[in-house]
């Protein structure tokens, strides 16, 4: 099998959670068009690159060993930079969306009976999965055997954190304090997941439970906030 076909296969396997979420949107008739879905997905994939740039400012290993070095690597170099990258890209995306969809002198609002939080979280969920597709494909280029595993472990984590960051980006102007809380909750969940994966002797199933629980809560938040506009 040629390298190009291997790449396509890696991307397809990594995109399984994306396909599942798209089907859920269509079956539940969630007001999130295919065009918006694709734009959010591409925005999430684009966030992969500024995250790499930010992470290059941190050394891969710190001279001082111990808990502080591990904290910096996991919570700041990885979790914070990736969530910050997603936040910036989504903030820019929402700003552009408002500029093109709002009538002069008015503010853009989400579809009737769907809150700002719901729409932002939905876009963030898709963006998080888009980020995971590109990240998994990059990891799979060196070790193809982990792609399927990441599709059911890392992808839910990125989707869950992405939904919180998406809600934070949507709330950044009207409710900055709520936006900050949601952003750092995403960083905390991401960091705890990575910490459990990296900790020797710690059962990886616990990290998976955290990722799936966070994803389920995000989906419930998206569904539950339909009739509570902010």
C-alpha positions as a Python dict, from the first residue, in 0.01 Angstrom:
ca = {
    (1, 'X'): (0, 0, 0),
    (2, 'X'): (144, 338, -103),
    (3, 'X'): (217, 612, 145),
    (4, 'X'): (-71, 825, 13),
    (5, 'X'): (-326, 548, 67),
    (6, 'X'): (-188, 486, 415),
    (7, 'X'): (-238, 855, 493),
    (8, 'X'): (-597, 843, 367),
    (9, 'X'): (-662, 532, 577),
    (10, 'X'): (-517, 698, 888),
    (11, 'X'): (-734, 1005, 836),
    (12, 'X'): (-1046, 794, 778),
    (13, 'X'): (-994, 594, 1096),
    (14, 'X'): (-925, 914, 1290),
    (15, 'X'): (-1246, 1064, 1149),
    (16, 'X'): (-1477, 793, 1287),
    (17, 'X'): (-1585, 1014, 1585),
    (18, 'X'): (-1644, 1305, 1342),
    (19, 'X'): (-1877, 1091, 1133),
    (20, 'X'): (-2060, 978, 1447),
    (21, 'X'): (-2117, 1337, 1565),
    (22, 'X'): (-2230, 1447, 1219),
    (23, 'X'): (-2486, 1165, 1212),
    (24, 'X'): (-2604, 1263, 1560),
    (25, 'X'): (-2656, 1625, 1447),
    (26, 'X'): (-2858, 1512, 1145),
    (27, 'X'): (-3066, 1251, 1331),
    (28, 'X'): (-3147, 1490, 1617),
    (29, 'X'): (-3209, 1773, 1368),
    (30, 'X'): (-2975, 1999, 1552),
    (31, 'X'): (-2961, 2337, 1370),
    (32, 'X'): (-2599, 2310, 1265),
    (33, 'X'): (-2567, 2304, 887),
    (34, 'X'): (-2322, 2088, 696),
    (35, 'X'): (-2135, 2401, 588),
    (36, 'X'): (-2094, 2517, 948),
    (37, 'X'): (-1993, 2167, 1047),
    (38, 'X'): (-1720, 2162, 782),
    (39, 'X'): (-1596, 2511, 874),
    (40, 'X'): (-1576, 2420, 1244),
    (41, 'X'): (-1397, 2096, 1156),
    (42, 'X'): (-1139, 2279, 944),
    (43, 'X'): (-1097, 2545, 1214),
    (44, 'X'): (-1018, 2273, 1466),
    (45, 'X'): (-766, 2115, 1230),
    (46, 'X'): (-608, 2457, 1171),
    (47, 'X'): (-567, 2500, 1549),
    (48, 'X'): (-320, 2210, 1543),
    (49, 'X'): (-51, 2430, 1387),
    (50, 'X'): (-47, 2727, 1628),
    (51, 'X'): (-47, 2472, 1911),
    (52, 'X'): (272, 2323, 1768),
    (53, 'X'): (428, 2669, 1744),
    (54, 'X'): (337, 2751, 2104),
    (55, 'X'): (472, 2418, 2228),
    (56, 'X'): (807, 2486, 2062),
    (57, 'X'): (863, 2766, 2314),
    (58, 'X'): (870, 2504, 2590),
    (59, 'X'): (1162, 2260, 2619),
    (60, 'X'): (1067, 1893, 2584),
    (61, 'X'): (1243, 1827, 2916),
    (62, 'X'): (1306, 2060, 3205),
    (63, 'X'): (1635, 2071, 3394),
    (64, 'X'): (1461, 2038, 3728),
    (65, 'X'): (1295, 1705, 3789),
    (66, 'X'): (996, 1646, 4010),
    (67, 'X'): (628, 1722, 4024),
    (68, 'X'): (661, 2084, 3907),
    (69, 'X'): (839, 1979, 3587),
    (70, 'X'): (569, 1720, 3516),
    (71, 'X'): (297, 1978, 3585),
    (72, 'X'): (452, 2227, 3343),
    (73, 'X'): (488, 1966, 3068),
    (74, 'X'): (136, 1824, 3099),
    (75, 'X'): (-82, 2115, 3206),
    (76, 'X'): (95, 2409, 3042),
    (77, 'X'): (305, 2287, 2749),
    (78, 'X'): (38, 2046, 2623),
    (79, 'X'): (-308, 2114, 2770),
    (80, 'X'): (-292, 2494, 2796),
    (81, 'X'): (-129, 2555, 2457),
    (82, 'X'): (-370, 2326, 2271),
    (83, 'X'): (-680, 2472, 2435),
    (84, 'X'): (-551, 2827, 2387),
    (85, 'X'): (-491, 2755, 2020),
    (86, 'X'): (-847, 2623, 1982),
    (87, 'X'): (-986, 2920, 2174),
    (88, 'X'): (-811, 3176, 1952),
    (89, 'X'): (-918, 3004, 1630),
    (90, 'X'): (-1281, 2971, 1746),
    (91, 'X'): (-1288, 3328, 1873),
    (92, 'X'): (-1174, 3443, 1529),
    (93, 'X'): (-1429, 3215, 1362),
    (94, 'X'): (-1717, 3350, 1570),
    (95, 'X'): (-1606, 3709, 1508),
    (96, 'X'): (-1603, 3652, 1132),
    (97, 'X'): (-1941, 3478, 1155),
    (98, 'X'): (-2094, 3776, 1336),
    (99, 'X'): (-1950, 4017, 1082),
    (100, 'X'): (-2106, 3831, 789),
    (101, 'X'): (-2439, 3724, 941),
    (102, 'X'): (-2545, 4023, 1152),
    (103, 'X'): (-2751, 4301, 1000),
    (104, 'X'): (-2611, 4654, 1035),
    (105, 'X'): (-2654, 4778, 1390),
    (106, 'X'): (-2752, 4437, 1527),
    (107, 'X'): (-2574, 4146, 1689),
    (108, 'X'): (-2580, 3800, 1539),
    (109, 'X'): (-2782, 3548, 1741),
    (110, 'X'): (-2806, 3171, 1714),
    (111, 'X'): (-3121, 3008, 1569),
    (112, 'X'): (-3442, 3058, 1762),
    (113, 'X'): (-3457, 2873, 2097),
    (114, 'X'): (-3092, 2766, 2078),
    (115, 'X'): (-2857, 2944, 2316),
    (116, 'X'): (-2521, 3100, 2251),
    (117, 'X'): (-2368, 2839, 2478),
    (118, 'X'): (-2524, 2551, 2283),
    (119, 'X'): (-2409, 2679, 1945),
    (120, 'X'): (-2061, 2763, 2071),
    (121, 'X'): (-2025, 2425, 2240),
    (122, 'X'): (-2142, 2245, 1924),
    (123, 'X'): (-1887, 2429, 1711),
    (124, 'X'): (-1619, 2360, 1971),
    (125, 'X'): (-1707, 1990, 1984),
    (126, 'X'): (-1661, 1961, 1608),
    (127, 'X'): (-1343, 2171, 1618),
    (128, 'X'): (-1200, 1950, 1892),
    (129, 'X'): (-1262, 1642, 1680),
    (130, 'X'): (-1103, 1816, 1381),
    (131, 'X'): (-795, 1881, 1592),
    (132, 'X'): (-791, 1516, 1700),
    (133, 'X'): (-809, 1393, 1338),
    (134, 'X'): (-497, 1583, 1239),
    (135, 'X'): (-313, 1498, 1561),
    (136, 'X'): (-396, 1128, 1532),
    (137, 'X'): (-288, 1121, 1168),
    (138, 'X'): (42, 1284, 1267),
    (139, 'X'): (99, 1028, 1542),
    (140, 'X'): (-10, 748, 1310),
    (141, 'X'): (252, 844, 1053),
    (142, 'X'): (515, 710, 1292),
    (143, 'X'): (304, 439, 1459),
    (144, 'X'): (-5, 336, 1262),
    (145, 'X'): (-111, 93, 1532),
    (146, 'X'): (-223, 366, 1773),
    (147, 'X'): (-462, 546, 1537),
    (148, 'X'): (-766, 328, 1612),
    (149, 'X'): (-692, 348, 1985),
    (150, 'X'): (-669, 727, 1972),
    (151, 'X'): (-999, 745, 1781),
    (152, 'X'): (-1175, 608, 2090),
    (153, 'X'): (-958, 769, 2360),
    (154, 'X'): (-793, 1099, 2259),
    (155, 'X'): (-1075, 1202, 2022),
    (156, 'X'): (-1345, 1206, 2295),
    (157, 'X'): (-1106, 1406, 2514),
    (158, 'X'): (-1047, 1669, 2245),
    (159, 'X'): (-1417, 1682, 2163),
    (160, 'X'): (-1512, 1732, 2528),
    (161, 'X'): (-1251, 2002, 2584),
    (162, 'X'): (-1331, 2162, 2251),
    (163, 'X'): (-1698, 2199, 2345),
    (164, 'X'): (-1602, 2386, 2660),
    (165, 'X'): (-1359, 2609, 2473),
    (166, 'X'): (-1622, 2673, 2206),
    (167, 'X'): (-1870, 2783, 2471),
    (168, 'X'): (-1598, 3002, 2623),
    (169, 'X'): (-1529, 3168, 2288),
    (170, 'X'): (-1902, 3231, 2234),
    (171, 'X'): (-1938, 3380, 2583),
    (172, 'X'): (-1617, 3583, 2575),
    (173, 'X'): (-1786, 3915, 2495),
    (174, 'X'): (-2118, 3893, 2687),
    (175, 'X'): (-1996, 3690, 2986),
    (176, 'X'): (-1615, 3701, 3018),
    (177, 'X'): (-1609, 3548, 3368),
    (178, 'X'): (-1805, 3244, 3250),
    (179, 'X'): (-1579, 3222, 2945),
    (180, 'X'): (-1267, 3212, 3162),
    (181, 'X'): (-1417, 2943, 3384),
    (182, 'X'): (-1512, 2723, 3089),
    (183, 'X'): (-1173, 2767, 2926),
    (184, 'X'): (-978, 2665, 3235),
    (185, 'X'): (-1215, 2375, 3300),
    (186, 'X'): (-1114, 2246, 2956),
    (187, 'X'): (-745, 2291, 3043),
    (188, 'X'): (-797, 2106, 3373),
    (189, 'X'): (-979, 1811, 3212),
    (190, 'X'): (-717, 1790, 2937),
    (191, 'X'): (-432, 1805, 3187),
    (192, 'X'): (-580, 1546, 3423),
    (193, 'X'): (-635, 1308, 3130),
    (194, 'X'): (-275, 1349, 3012),
    (195, 'X'): (-145, 1316, 3368),
    (196, 'X'): (-322, 982, 3412),
    (197, 'X'): (-188, 858, 3079),
    (198, 'X'): (168, 960, 3167),
    (199, 'X'): (169, 842, 3527),
    (200, 'X'): (348, 506, 3556),
    (201, 'X'): (136, 228, 3700),
    (202, 'X'): (-189, 427, 3679),
    (203, 'X'): (-471, 242, 3499),
    (204, 'X'): (-532, 404, 3159),
    (205, 'X'): (-900, 308, 3180),
    (206, 'X'): (-942, 585, 3439),
    (207, 'X'): (-825, 842, 3184),
    (208, 'X'): (-1067, 701, 2928),
    (209, 'X'): (-1354, 723, 3178),
    (210, 'X'): (-1271, 1089, 3239),
    (211, 'X'): (-1264, 1162, 2865),
    (212, 'X'): (-1593, 985, 2797),
    (213, 'X'): (-1763, 1139, 3100),
    (214, 'X'): (-1655, 1485, 2993),
    (215, 'X'): (-1779, 1418, 2639),
    (216, 'X'): (-2118, 1294, 2761),
    (217, 'X'): (-2158, 1602, 2982),
    (218, 'X'): (-2073, 1822, 2683),
    (219, 'X'): (-2334, 1651, 2466),
    (220, 'X'): (-2595, 1686, 2740),
    (221, 'X'): (-2501, 2053, 2772),
    (222, 'X'): (-2547, 2107, 2398),
    (223, 'X'): (-2887, 1937, 2405),
    (224, 'X'): (-3001, 2082, 2737),
    (225, 'X'): (-2933, 2447, 2657),
    (226, 'X'): (-3156, 2457, 2350),
    (227, 'X'): (-3434, 2642, 2525),
    (228, 'X'): (-3231, 2861, 2757),
    (229, 'X'): (-3089, 3147, 2546),
    (230, 'X'): (-2820, 3355, 2713),
}
